[in-house]
Amino acid sequence: MIHQDWLNRETIKMVTCKHTNAEKYMVNRVLTAGNTYEVKNETEEFYFVIDNNGKVSGFYKDYFEEK
């Protein structure tokens, strides 16, 4: 149950949000273009980052660029 302690886990890397132009969801409420976010977990398709609300959320990798 890795998701239960994500906030306390070591940061894997830092990524910068490129855009918040989502096709389906309102991403601009929890991400800000140009901000840097801590990646707590990663899959092939998603980054799990600490968003603007202070929670860990999963987003498609195409919103971000690696530093």
N, CA, C and O atoms as a CHARMM CRD file, in Angstrom:
* protein
*
  268
    1    1 MET  N      0.82500  -1.17700   0.00000 PROA 1      0.00000
    2    1 MET  CA     0.00000   0.00000   0.00000 PROA 1      0.00000
    3    1 MET  C      0.87900   1.25400   0.00000 PROA 1      0.00000
    4    1 MET  O      0.89700   2.02800   0.95700 PROA 1      0.00000
    5    2 ILE  N      1.58800   1.42100  -1.08000 PROA 2      0.00000
    6    2 ILE  CA     2.53100   2.52100  -1.22500 PROA 2      0.00000
    7    2 ILE  C      1.85800   3.88600  -1.13700 PROA 2      0.00000
    8    2 ILE  O      2.47500   4.84800  -0.68000 PROA 2      0.00000
    9    3 HSD  N      0.62100   3.98300  -1.56200 PROA 3      0.00000
   10    3 HSD  CA    -0.06700   5.27600  -1.60300 PROA 3      0.00000
   11    3 HSD  C     -0.33000   5.86400  -0.22100 PROA 3      0.00000
   12    3 HSD  O     -0.58300   7.06300  -0.10900 PROA 3      0.00000
   13    4 GLN  N     -0.27600   5.06000   0.82400 PROA 4      0.00000
   14    4 GLN  CA    -0.59000   5.55700   2.15900 PROA 4      0.00000
   15    4 GLN  C      0.51900   6.42000   2.75800 PROA 4      0.00000
   16    4 GLN  O      0.25800   7.20000   3.67300 PROA 4      0.00000
   17    5 ASP  N      1.74500   6.29500   2.26400 PROA 5      0.00000
   18    5 ASP  CA     2.82700   7.10400   2.83000 PROA 5      0.00000
   19    5 ASP  C      3.58400   7.90800   1.76200 PROA 5      0.00000
   20    5 ASP  O      4.75100   8.24300   1.96400 PROA 5      0.00000
   21    6 TRP  N      2.94800   8.21600   0.65000 PROA 6      0.00000
   22    6 TRP  CA     3.58900   8.97400  -0.42500 PROA 6      0.00000
   23    6 TRP  C      4.10900  10.33000   0.02700 PROA 6      0.00000
   24    6 TRP  O      5.19900  10.73000  -0.38100 PROA 6      0.00000
   25    7 LEU  N      3.37000  11.04000   0.85000 PROA 7      0.00000
   26    7 LEU  CA     3.80000  12.36600   1.28300 PROA 7      0.00000
   27    7 LEU  C      5.11800  12.32300   2.04500 PROA 7      0.00000
   28    7 LEU  O      5.90100  13.27100   1.99100 PROA 7      0.00000
   29    8 ASN  N      5.36100  11.22900   2.75200 PROA 8      0.00000
   30    8 ASN  CA     6.57500  11.09500   3.56500 PROA 8      0.00000
   31    8 ASN  C      7.71900  10.42800   2.82000 PROA 8      0.00000
   32    8 ASN  O      8.83800  10.39000   3.33200 PROA 8      0.00000
   33    9 ARG  N      7.47600   9.90800   1.64400 PROA 9      0.00000
   34    9 ARG  CA     8.52300   9.22700   0.87400 PROA 9      0.00000
   35    9 ARG  C      9.52300  10.21600   0.29700 PROA 9      0.00000
   36    9 ARG  O      9.24300  11.40700   0.16000 PROA 9      0.00000
   37   10 GLU  N     10.68000   9.69800  -0.03200 PROA 10     0.00000
   38   10 GLU  CA    11.71400  10.49800  -0.65900 PROA 10     0.00000
   39   10 GLU  C     11.26800  10.91400  -2.05600 PROA 10     0.00000
   40   10 GLU  O     10.62400  10.14100  -2.76500 PROA 10     0.00000
   41   11 THR  N     11.61000  12.12200  -2.44200 PROA 11     0.00000
   42   11 THR  CA    11.27900  12.63100  -3.77000 PROA 11     0.00000
   43   11 THR  C     12.16900  11.94900  -4.80200 PROA 11     0.00000
   44   11 THR  O     13.38900  11.91500  -4.63700 PROA 11     0.00000
   45   12 ILE  N     11.57600  11.40700  -5.86400 PROA 12     0.00000
   46   12 ILE  CA    12.31600  10.71600  -6.91600 PROA 12     0.00000
   47   12 ILE  C     13.04900  11.71200  -7.79800 PROA 12     0.00000
   48   12 ILE  O     14.23400  11.54700  -8.08900 PROA 12     0.00000
   49   13 LYS  N     12.33100  12.75500  -8.22400 PROA 13     0.00000
   50   13 LYS  CA    12.89700  13.80200  -9.06800 PROA 13     0.00000
   51   13 LYS  C     11.95900  14.98700  -9.06400 PROA 13     0.00000
   52   13 LYS  O     10.86900  14.93400  -8.49600 PROA 13     0.00000
   53   14 MET  N     12.39500  16.05300  -9.70200 PROA 14     0.00000
   54   14 MET  CA    11.58400  17.26100  -9.82000 PROA 14     0.00000
   55   14 MET  C     11.19400  17.42800 -11.28800 PROA 14     0.00000
   56   14 MET  O     12.00000  17.18200 -12.18500 PROA 14     0.00000
   57   15 VAL  N      9.95000  17.84700 -11.52200 PROA 15     0.00000
   58   15 VAL  CA     9.47300  18.09900 -12.88100 PROA 15     0.00000
   59   15 VAL  C      8.79800  19.46100 -12.91400 PROA 15     0.00000
   60   15 VAL  O      8.28000  19.93200 -11.90200 PROA 15     0.00000
   61   16 THR  N      8.80700  20.08900 -14.08100 PROA 16     0.00000
   62   16 THR  CA     8.17500  21.39200 -14.26900 PROA 16     0.00000
   63   16 THR  C      6.93400  21.22100 -15.13500 PROA 16     0.00000
   64   16 THR  O      6.96600  20.52700 -16.15100 PROA 16     0.00000
   65   17 CYS  N      5.85400  21.85300 -14.72900 PROA 17     0.00000
   66   17 CYS  CA     4.60000  21.78600 -15.47800 PROA 17     0.00000
   67   17 CYS  C      4.71800  22.64100 -16.73500 PROA 17     0.00000
   68   17 CYS  O      4.99700  23.83600 -16.64500 PROA 17     0.00000
   69   18 LYS  N      4.50800  22.03400 -17.91400 PROA 18     0.00000
   70   18 LYS  CA     4.58300  22.74400 -19.19200 PROA 18     0.00000
   71   18 LYS  C      3.28400  23.47300 -19.50200 PROA 18     0.00000
   72   18 LYS  O      3.29900  24.61300 -19.96600 PROA 18     0.00000
   73   19 HSD  N      2.16200  22.81100 -19.24300 PROA 19     0.00000
   74   19 HSD  CA     0.85400  23.38500 -19.57100 PROA 19     0.00000
   75   19 HSD  C     -0.22500  22.71800 -18.73300 PROA 19     0.00000
   76   19 HSD  O      0.01800  21.68700 -18.10500 PROA 19     0.00000
   77   20 THR  N     -1.39900  23.29700 -18.72300 PROA 20     0.00000
   78   20 THR  CA    -2.54400  22.71400 -18.02100 PROA 20     0.00000
   79   20 THR  C     -3.73400  22.58400 -18.96400 PROA 20     0.00000
   80   20 THR  O     -4.88400  22.61600 -18.52600 PROA 20     0.00000
   81   21 ASN  N     -3.46200  22.43800 -20.24600 PROA 21     0.00000
   82   21 ASN  CA    -4.51100  22.30600 -21.27000 PROA 21     0.00000
   83   21 ASN  C     -4.98900  20.86500 -21.34800 PROA 21     0.00000
   84   21 ASN  O     -4.53200  20.09800 -22.19600 PROA 21     0.00000
   85   22 ALA  N     -5.89600  20.50300 -20.47600 PROA 22     0.00000
   86   22 ALA  CA    -6.40000  19.14000 -20.41800 PROA 22     0.00000
   87   22 ALA  C     -7.61700  18.98600 -21.31100 PROA 22     0.00000
   88   22 ALA  O     -8.41600  19.91100 -21.45500 PROA 22     0.00000
   89   23 GLU  N     -7.75200  17.80900 -21.90900 PROA 23     0.00000
   90   23 GLU  CA    -8.90500  17.53900 -22.76600 PROA 23     0.00000
   91   23 GLU  C    -10.14500  17.18800 -21.95700 PROA 23     0.00000
   92   23 GLU  O    -11.25700  17.56700 -22.32600 PROA 23     0.00000
   93   24 LYS  N     -9.95700  16.45400 -20.83800 PROA 24     0.00000
   94   24 LYS  CA   -11.09000  15.94600 -20.08200 PROA 24     0.00000
   95   24 LYS  C    -11.28400  16.61000 -18.71900 PROA 24     0.00000
   96   24 LYS  O    -12.41600  16.88300 -18.31900 PROA 24     0.00000
   97   25 TYR  N    -10.20300  16.86500 -18.01600 PROA 25     0.00000
   98   25 TYR  CA   -10.30100  17.24900 -16.61500 PROA 25     0.00000
   99   25 TYR  C     -9.83900  18.68600 -16.40100 PROA 25     0.00000
  100   25 TYR  O     -9.16100  19.25600 -17.25600 PROA 25     0.00000
  101   26 MET  N    -10.20300  19.27200 -15.26700 PROA 26     0.00000
  102   26 MET  CA    -9.82300  20.63200 -14.90900 PROA 26     0.00000
  103   26 MET  C     -8.49100  20.59600 -14.15700 PROA 26     0.00000
  104   26 MET  O     -8.46600  20.70900 -12.93200 PROA 26     0.00000
  105   27 VAL  N     -7.41600  20.44400 -14.87100 PROA 27     0.00000
  106   27 VAL  CA    -6.09200  20.30500 -14.28700 PROA 27     0.00000
  107   27 VAL  C     -5.58900  21.64100 -13.74500 PROA 27     0.00000
  108   27 VAL  O     -4.79500  21.66400 -12.80500 PROA 27     0.00000
  109   28 ASN  N     -6.03700  22.74100 -14.32000 PROA 28     0.00000
  110   28 ASN  CA    -5.53400  24.05000 -13.90600 PROA 28     0.00000
  111   28 ASN  C     -5.92100  24.42900 -12.47700 PROA 28     0.00000
  112   28 ASN  O     -5.41800  25.42300 -11.95400 PROA 28     0.00000
  113   29 ARG  N     -6.78600  23.67500 -11.84900 PROA 29     0.00000
  114   29 ARG  CA    -7.15100  23.92500 -10.45100 PROA 29     0.00000
  115   29 ARG  C     -6.09200  23.40100  -9.48900 PROA 29     0.00000
  116   29 ARG  O     -5.99900  23.88000  -8.35900 PROA 29     0.00000
  117   30 VAL  N     -5.29700  22.43100  -9.91400 PROA 30     0.00000
  118   30 VAL  CA    -4.31600  21.82300  -9.00800 PROA 30     0.00000
  119   30 VAL  C     -2.87800  21.90100  -9.51600 PROA 30     0.00000
  120   30 VAL  O     -1.94900  21.56900  -8.78000 PROA 30     0.00000
  121   31 LEU  N     -2.68100  22.33000 -10.75300 PROA 31     0.00000
  122   31 LEU  CA    -1.33600  22.52600 -11.30400 PROA 31     0.00000
  123   31 LEU  C     -1.23500  23.93700 -11.85500 PROA 31     0.00000
  124   31 LEU  O     -2.23000  24.51700 -12.29000 PROA 31     0.00000
  125   32 THR  N     -0.02400  24.48600 -11.83400 PROA 32     0.00000
  126   32 THR  CA     0.23600  25.79700 -12.39900 PROA 32     0.00000
  127   32 THR  C      1.38000  25.67100 -13.38900 PROA 32     0.00000
  128   32 THR  O      2.45400  25.17600 -13.04700 PROA 32     0.00000
  129   33 ALA  N      1.15000  26.11600 -14.61400 PROA 33     0.00000
  130   33 ALA  CA     2.20000  26.06300 -15.63700 PROA 33     0.00000
  131   33 ALA  C      3.40300  26.87600 -15.16500 PROA 33     0.00000
  132   33 ALA  O      3.26000  28.00400 -14.69200 PROA 33     0.00000
  133   34 GLY  N      4.59000  26.28400 -15.30300 PROA 34     0.00000
  134   34 GLY  CA     5.81800  26.94200 -14.89000 PROA 34     0.00000
  135   34 GLY  C      6.28800  26.56400 -13.50100 PROA 34     0.00000
  136   34 GLY  O      7.45500  26.77400 -13.17000 PROA 34     0.00000
  137   35 ASN  N      5.39800  26.00500 -12.67000 PROA 35     0.00000
  138   35 ASN  CA     5.80000  25.57500 -11.32800 PROA 35     0.00000
  139   35 ASN  C      6.52600  24.24100 -11.37600 PROA 35     0.00000
  140   35 ASN  O      6.31600  23.43300 -12.28100 PROA 35     0.00000
  141   36 THR  N      7.38000  24.02700 -10.39100 PROA 36     0.00000
  142   36 THR  CA     8.12200  22.77500 -10.26400 PROA 36     0.00000
  143   36 THR  C      7.46200  21.93600  -9.18100 PROA 36     0.00000
  144   36 THR  O      7.07700  22.45300  -8.13200 PROA 36     0.00000
  145   37 TYR  N      7.33300  20.63300  -9.44000 PROA 37     0.00000
  146   37 TYR  CA     6.64600  19.72100  -8.52800 PROA 37     0.00000
  147   37 TYR  C      7.53500  18.53200  -8.18300 PROA 37     0.00000
  148   37 TYR  O      8.36800  18.11100  -8.98500 PROA 37     0.00000
  149   38 GLU  N      7.34600  17.99400  -6.97300 PROA 38     0.00000
  150   38 GLU  CA     8.07800  16.82400  -6.50700 PROA 38     0.00000
  151   38 GLU  C      7.38100  15.55600  -6.99100 PROA 38     0.00000
  152   38 GLU  O      6.17600  15.39700  -6.79600 PROA 38     0.00000
  153   39 VAL  N      8.13000  14.65800  -7.61900 PROA 39     0.00000
  154   39 VAL  CA     7.58000  13.38000  -8.06400 PROA 39     0.00000
  155   39 VAL  C      7.79600  12.36100  -6.95000 PROA 39     0.00000
  156   39 VAL  O      8.92600  12.12200  -6.52500 PROA 39     0.00000
  157   40 LYS  N      6.70200  11.76500  -6.48200 PROA 40     0.00000
  158   40 LYS  CA     6.76800  10.77400  -5.41700 PROA 40     0.00000
  159   40 LYS  C      6.70300   9.35100  -5.94400 PROA 40     0.00000
  160   40 LYS  O      7.17300   8.41800  -5.29300 PROA 40     0.00000
  161   41 ASN  N      6.11200   9.18500  -7.13800 PROA 41     0.00000
  162   41 ASN  CA     6.03200   7.87100  -7.77500 PROA 41     0.00000
  163   41 ASN  C      5.84800   8.10800  -9.26800 PROA 41     0.00000
  164   41 ASN  O      5.39000   9.17100  -9.68900 PROA 41     0.00000
  165   42 GLU  N      6.20900   7.10900 -10.05900 PROA 42     0.00000
  166   42 GLU  CA     6.14500   7.24200 -11.51300 PROA 42     0.00000
  167   42 GLU  C      5.76900   5.90600 -12.12900 PROA 42     0.00000
  168   42 GLU  O      6.24100   4.85500 -11.69700 PROA 42     0.00000
  169   43 THR  N      4.90900   5.96000 -13.14900 PROA 43     0.00000
  170   43 THR  CA     4.59600   4.78500 -13.95300 PROA 43     0.00000
  171   43 THR  C      4.94500   5.13700 -15.40000 PROA 43     0.00000
  172   43 THR  O      5.46900   6.22000 -15.66100 PROA 43     0.00000
  173   44 GLU  N      4.66500   4.25400 -16.32200 PROA 44     0.00000
  174   44 GLU  CA     4.94700   4.53000 -17.73200 PROA 44     0.00000
  175   44 GLU  C      4.18000   5.74500 -18.23900 PROA 44     0.00000
  176   44 GLU  O      4.67600   6.49400 -19.08100 PROA 44     0.00000
  177   45 GLU  N      2.96900   5.93800 -17.72300 PROA 45     0.00000
  178   45 GLU  CA     2.07100   6.96600 -18.26000 PROA 45     0.00000
  179   45 GLU  C      1.87800   8.17400 -17.33900 PROA 45     0.00000
  180   45 GLU  O      1.51900   9.25500 -17.80600 PROA 45     0.00000
  181   46 PHE  N      2.11400   8.00000 -16.03700 PROA 46     0.00000
  182   46 PHE  CA     1.78200   9.03300 -15.05600 PROA 46     0.00000
  183   46 PHE  C      2.95400   9.41000 -14.15900 PROA 46     0.00000
  184   46 PHE  O      3.85300   8.60900 -13.90100 PROA 46     0.00000
  185   47 TYR  N      2.91300  10.67100 -13.68700 PROA 47     0.00000
  186   47 TYR  CA     3.72000  11.12100 -12.55600 PROA 47     0.00000
  187   47 TYR  C      2.75300  11.32000 -11.40400 PROA 47     0.00000
  188   47 TYR  O      1.65800  11.84700 -11.59600 PROA 47     0.00000
  189   48 PHE  N      3.14400  10.90800 -10.21900 PROA 48     0.00000
  190   48 PHE  CA     2.38100  11.17600  -9.01300 PROA 48     0.00000
  191   48 PHE  C      3.14000  12.26100  -8.26000 PROA 48     0.00000
  192   48 PHE  O      4.20500  12.01100  -7.69700 PROA 48     0.00000
  193   49 VAL  N      2.57900  13.46600  -8.25700 PROA 49     0.00000
  194   49 VAL  CA     3.25600  14.64200  -7.71600 PROA 49     0.00000
  195   49 VAL  C      2.44300  15.24200  -6.57200 PROA 49     0.00000
  196   49 VAL  O      1.25000  14.97600  -6.42500 PROA 49     0.00000
  197   50 ILE  N      3.11900  16.05700  -5.77000 PROA 50     0.00000
  198   50 ILE  CA     2.41000  16.83700  -4.75600 PROA 50     0.00000
  199   50 ILE  C      1.88300  18.07600  -5.46400 PROA 50     0.00000
  200   50 ILE  O      2.65700  18.93100  -5.89600 PROA 50     0.00000
  201   51 ASP  N      0.56200  18.16900  -5.58100 PROA 51     0.00000
  202   51 ASP  CA    -0.05900  19.25700  -6.34500 PROA 51     0.00000
  203   51 ASP  C     -0.19400  20.53300  -5.51300 PROA 51     0.00000
  204   51 ASP  O      0.30700  20.59600  -4.39000 PROA 51     0.00000
  205   52 ASN  N     -0.86300  21.54200  -6.05400 PROA 52     0.00000
  206   52 ASN  CA    -1.03000  22.82400  -5.37600 PROA 52     0.00000
  207   52 ASN  C     -1.85300  22.71900  -4.09200 PROA 52     0.00000
  208   52 ASN  O     -1.77600  23.60500  -3.24100 PROA 52     0.00000
  209   53 ASN  N     -2.63100  21.66100  -3.94000 PROA 53     0.00000
  210   53 ASN  CA    -3.42900  21.45700  -2.72900 PROA 53     0.00000
  211   53 ASN  C     -2.65200  20.73600  -1.63900 PROA 53     0.00000
  212   53 ASN  O     -3.17100  20.53800  -0.54000 PROA 53     0.00000
  213   54 GLY  N     -1.40700  20.33800  -1.92700 PROA 54     0.00000
  214   54 GLY  CA    -0.59600  19.61800  -0.94700 PROA 54     0.00000
  215   54 GLY  C     -0.88200  18.13800  -0.89200 PROA 54     0.00000
  216   54 GLY  O     -0.44800  17.46100   0.03900 PROA 54     0.00000
  217   55 LYS  N     -1.61000  17.61300  -1.87700 PROA 55     0.00000
  218   55 LYS  CA    -1.93900  16.19000  -1.93300 PROA 55     0.00000
  219   55 LYS  C     -1.18400  15.53400  -3.07900 PROA 55     0.00000
  220   55 LYS  O     -0.79500  16.20200  -4.03700 PROA 55     0.00000
  221   56 VAL  N     -0.97900  14.23600  -2.98200 PROA 56     0.00000
  222   56 VAL  CA    -0.34300  13.49900  -4.07000 PROA 56     0.00000
  223   56 VAL  C     -1.42300  13.11900  -5.07300 PROA 56     0.00000
  224   56 VAL  O     -2.41400  12.48000  -4.71900 PROA 56     0.00000
  225   57 SER  N     -1.22700  13.51600  -6.32300 PROA 57     0.00000
  226   57 SER  CA    -2.18300  13.23600  -7.39000 PROA 57     0.00000
  227   57 SER  C     -1.43200  12.75000  -8.61600 PROA 57     0.00000
  228   57 SER  O     -0.27100  13.10300  -8.82300 PROA 57     0.00000
  229   58 GLY  N     -2.10000  11.93500  -9.43000 PROA 58     0.00000
  230   58 GLY  CA    -1.49700  11.40100 -10.63900 PROA 58     0.00000
  231   58 GLY  C     -1.90400  12.20500 -11.86500 PROA 58     0.00000
  232   58 GLY  O     -3.07900  12.51800 -12.05700 PROA 58     0.00000
  233   59 PHE  N     -0.91300  12.53400 -12.69500 PROA 59     0.00000
  234   59 PHE  CA    -1.15300  13.30400 -13.91500 PROA 59     0.00000
  235   59 PHE  C     -0.38600  12.66800 -15.06200 PROA 59     0.00000
  236   59 PHE  O      0.66700  12.06500 -14.85400 PROA 59     0.00000
  237   60 TYR  N     -0.91700  12.80400 -16.28000 PROA 60     0.00000
  238   60 TYR  CA    -0.20400  12.32500 -17.45700 PROA 60     0.00000
  239   60 TYR  C      1.14700  13.01600 -17.56000 PROA 60     0.00000
  240   60 TYR  O      1.28300  14.18400 -17.19400 PROA 60     0.00000
  241   61 LYS  N      2.12800  12.30600 -18.04900 PROA 61     0.00000
  242   61 LYS  CA     3.47800  12.84700 -18.16300 PROA 61     0.00000
  243   61 LYS  C      3.57700  13.98100 -19.16800 PROA 61     0.00000
  244   61 LYS  O      4.51100  14.78000 -19.09500 PROA 61     0.00000
  245   62 ASP  N      2.63900  14.07700 -20.10700 PROA 62     0.00000
  246   62 ASP  CA     2.74600  15.12800 -21.12600 PROA 62     0.00000
  247   62 ASP  C      2.50900  16.53100 -20.57900 PROA 62     0.00000
  248   62 ASP  O      2.74000  17.50500 -21.29400 PROA 62     0.00000
  249   63 TYR  N      2.05300  16.66600 -19.32500 PROA 63     0.00000
  250   63 TYR  CA     1.92200  17.98100 -18.70200 PROA 63     0.00000
  251   63 TYR  C      3.25300  18.50500 -18.18100 PROA 63     0.00000
  252   63 TYR  O      3.35400  19.67900 -17.82200 PROA 63     0.00000
  253   64 PHE  N      4.28300  17.64800 -18.13200 PROA 64     0.00000
  254   64 PHE  CA     5.51700  17.98800 -17.45300 PROA 64     0.00000
  255   64 PHE  C      6.73900  17.81000 -18.35000 PROA 64     0.00000
  256   64 PHE  O      6.70300  17.12400 -19.37100 PROA 64     0.00000
  257   65 GLU  N      7.82500  18.46100 -17.92300 PROA 65     0.00000
  258   65 GLU  CA     9.13600  18.21100 -18.50100 PROA 65     0.00000
  259   65 GLU  C     10.10200  18.01000 -17.34900 PROA 65     0.00000
  260   65 GLU  O     10.01200  18.69100 -16.32700 PROA 65     0.00000
  261   66 GLU  N     11.01900  17.08100 -17.51200 PROA 66     0.00000
  262   66 GLU  CA    11.98800  16.77000 -16.46300 PROA 66     0.00000
  263   66 GLU  C     13.05600  17.83400 -16.39200 PROA 66     0.00000
  264   66 GLU  O     13.44100  18.41900 -17.40500 PROA 66     0.00000
  265   67 LYS  N     13.52200  18.07500 -15.20200 PROA 67     0.00000
  266   67 LYS  CA    14.60800  19.05300 -15.00000 PROA 67     0.00000
  267   67 LYS  C     15.93800  18.37100 -15.19400 PROA 67     0.00000
  268   67 LYS  O     16.98300  19.01000 -15.07100 PROA 67     0.00000
